[in-house]
Amino acid sequence: MAVTKIYIVYYSLHGHVETMAREVLRGANEVPDVEATLWQIPETLPEKILEKVQAAPRPDDVPEIQGEQLGEADGFMFGFPSRLTAVTKLAHHGMIFVPLGYTFGKGMYEMGEVKGGSPYGSGTYAADGSREPTELEIEQANYHGKYFAGIAKKLKKRSPV
C-alpha cells in the first residue's frame, strides 16, 4: 500500500502551538502506512517585535514550508494561535475539513478543568504565555493527529488520482 503523506504545518510564537503540533505528529505517525512531517511557517515579524513579545526561539529541527509544497502532501493540518486566525472559513474552496466532532469521547466533556479544544479541533489556552498545555489537551492533540491521518488514508485509498 502507498504511504499517505501528511504535513503538519504550524506557527508558534511562545511554543504552545509547537508542543501541540509535535503531539499531533506523534499521533499521526502511529497510524500504519502514514508518514507525517512537521513544518513551520516562515517568520514574518521583525526581530525587534519578537524580542518585545519574548517569543520562544524557533526550533532548528523543523524546516520551514513554502506554499507550493502543500501540494506534495495527501493531507495537511494547520496549527496556529487563535489570535487573528480564521482558516476554517476557507474550507469551502475545495478542502475537506476534518474536525474532531465529538469523537474524542469523555475528554470532550471534561468540566473539571479549563481546557482548549472543541469539536472543530484540538487546542490549548496559553493565557499570558505562562500556562503550558495540559495532559488532557496533549492527549486530545495526539488523538486528533491519529483521527486526521486515518481519514486522510481512507480518502487517498479511494482517490482515483
C-alpha positions as CSV (number, residue, x, y, z in Angstrom):
1,M,0.0,0.0,0.0
2,A,1.2,3.5,-0.8
3,V,2.2,5.7,2.1
4,T,-0.1,8.6,2.9
5,K,1.9,11.8,3.3
6,I,0.6,14.2,6.0
7,Y,2.1,17.6,6.5
8,I,1.5,19.3,9.9
9,V,2.2,23.0,9.4
10,Y,2.2,25.4,12.4
11,Y,3.2,28.8,13.7
12,S,4.1,29.2,17.3
13,L,5.2,32.4,19.0
14,H,5.6,31.2,22.5
15,G,6.0,27.4,21.9
16,H,2.5,26.3,22.9
17,V,1.3,25.5,19.4
18,E,4.6,23.8,18.7
19,T,4.0,21.5,21.7
20,M,0.6,20.6,20.3
21,A,1.8,20.2,16.8
22,R,4.5,17.7,17.9
23,E,1.8,15.7,19.7
24,V,-0.4,15.8,16.5
25,L,2.7,14.5,14.6
26,R,3.2,11.7,17.1
27,G,-0.5,10.6,16.8
28,A,-0.5,10.8,13.0
29,N,2.7,8.7,12.8
30,E,1.0,6.0,14.9
31,V,-1.3,5.2,12.0
32,P,0.1,2.4,9.8
33,D,1.2,3.5,6.3
34,V,1.2,7.2,7.2
35,E,4.3,9.4,7.1
36,A,3.7,12.7,8.9
37,T,6.1,15.6,8.7
38,L,6.3,18.7,10.8
39,W,6.8,22.1,9.2
40,Q,6.8,25.6,10.5
41,I,5.6,28.8,8.8
42,P,8.4,31.3,7.9
43,E,8.6,34.1,10.4
44,T,7.2,37.4,9.2
45,L,7.6,39.5,12.4
46,P,10.6,41.8,12.7
47,E,13.3,40.7,15.3
48,K,12.5,43.8,17.3
49,I,8.9,42.7,17.8
50,L,9.9,39.1,18.6
51,E,12.2,40.4,21.3
52,K,9.5,42.7,22.7
53,V,6.9,39.9,23.0
54,Q,9.5,37.5,24.3
55,A,9.0,35.0,21.5
56,A,10.4,31.5,22.0
57,P,13.3,30.5,19.8
58,R,12.3,28.7,16.7
59,P,13.3,25.1,16.6
60,D,16.2,24.1,14.4
61,D,14.8,20.6,13.8
62,V,11.6,21.8,12.0
63,P,12.0,23.0,8.4
64,E,10.1,26.0,7.0
65,I,7.5,25.3,4.4
66,Q,6.6,27.2,1.3
67,G,3.1,27.3,0.0
68,E,3.8,25.3,-3.2
69,Q,5.0,22.4,-1.0
70,L,1.5,21.8,0.3
71,G,0.6,20.1,-3.0
72,E,3.1,17.3,-2.2
73,A,1.0,16.1,0.7
74,D,-2.1,13.9,0.7
75,G,-3.4,15.9,3.6
76,F,-2.3,18.7,5.8
77,M,-3.2,20.1,9.2
78,F,-2.6,23.7,10.3
79,G,-1.8,24.7,13.9
80,F,-1.9,28.5,14.6
81,P,-2.5,30.7,17.6
82,S,-6.2,31.7,17.8
83,R,-5.5,35.5,17.7
84,L,-6.1,36.9,14.2
85,T,-6.5,33.4,12.8
86,A,-9.6,32.0,11.0
87,V,-8.7,29.2,8.5
88,T,-11.8,27.1,8.7
89,K,-13.9,29.5,6.6
90,L,-11.6,28.8,3.7
91,A,-12.6,25.1,3.6
92,H,-15.3,25.9,1.0
93,H,-12.5,26.4,-1.5
94,G,-12.2,22.7,-2.1
95,M,-10.7,21.5,1.1
96,I,-12.2,18.6,3.0
97,F,-12.2,19.9,6.6
98,V,-11.7,17.2,9.2
99,P,-12.8,18.4,12.6
100,L,-12.8,16.2,15.7
101,G,-16.6,16.5,16.1
102,Y,-17.4,14.7,19.4
103,T,-15.2,11.7,18.6
104,F,-12.7,12.4,21.4
105,G,-15.2,10.9,23.9
106,K,-15.4,11.9,27.5
107,G,-12.4,14.2,27.1
108,M,-14.7,16.5,25.1
109,Y,-17.0,16.9,28.1
110,E,-14.4,17.4,30.8
111,M,-15.7,20.2,33.0
112,G,-13.3,19.8,35.9
113,E,-10.6,21.8,34.3
114,V,-10.1,24.7,31.9
115,K,-9.1,23.2,28.6
116,G,-8.6,24.2,25.0
117,G,-10.1,22.3,22.0
118,S,-13.6,22.0,20.7
119,P,-15.5,19.9,18.1
120,Y,-13.5,21.9,15.5
121,G,-10.1,20.7,16.7
122,S,-7.6,20.2,19.4
123,G,-6.3,23.3,21.2
124,T,-4.8,24.9,24.3
125,Y,-5.1,28.1,26.2
126,A,-1.8,29.9,26.5
127,A,-3.3,32.8,28.5
128,D,-0.4,35.2,29.1
129,G,2.1,32.6,27.9
130,S,2.8,31.1,31.2
131,R,0.2,28.3,31.0
132,E,1.5,25.2,29.3
133,P,-0.7,22.7,27.5
134,T,-2.3,20.3,30.0
135,E,-2.1,16.5,29.8
136,L,-5.7,16.4,28.5
137,E,-5.0,18.9,25.8
138,I,-1.9,17.0,24.7
139,E,-3.9,13.8,24.7
140,Q,-6.5,15.4,22.5
141,A,-3.8,16.7,20.1
142,N,-2.5,13.1,19.8
143,Y,-5.9,11.8,19.2
144,H,-6.6,14.5,16.6
145,G,-3.4,13.5,14.7
146,K,-4.5,9.8,14.6
147,Y,-8.0,10.7,13.6
148,F,-7.0,13.0,10.8
149,A,-4.3,10.6,9.5
150,G,-6.9,7.8,9.4
151,I,-9.3,9.9,7.4
152,A,-6.6,11.1,5.0
153,K,-5.5,7.5,4.5
154,K,-9.1,6.4,3.7
155,L,-9.5,9.3,1.2
156,K,-6.3,8.5,-0.5
157,K,-7.1,4.9,-0.8
158,R,-10.4,5.7,-2.6
159,S,-9.0,8.5,-4.7
160,P,-8.8,7.8,-8.5
161,V,-5.7,10.1,-8.8
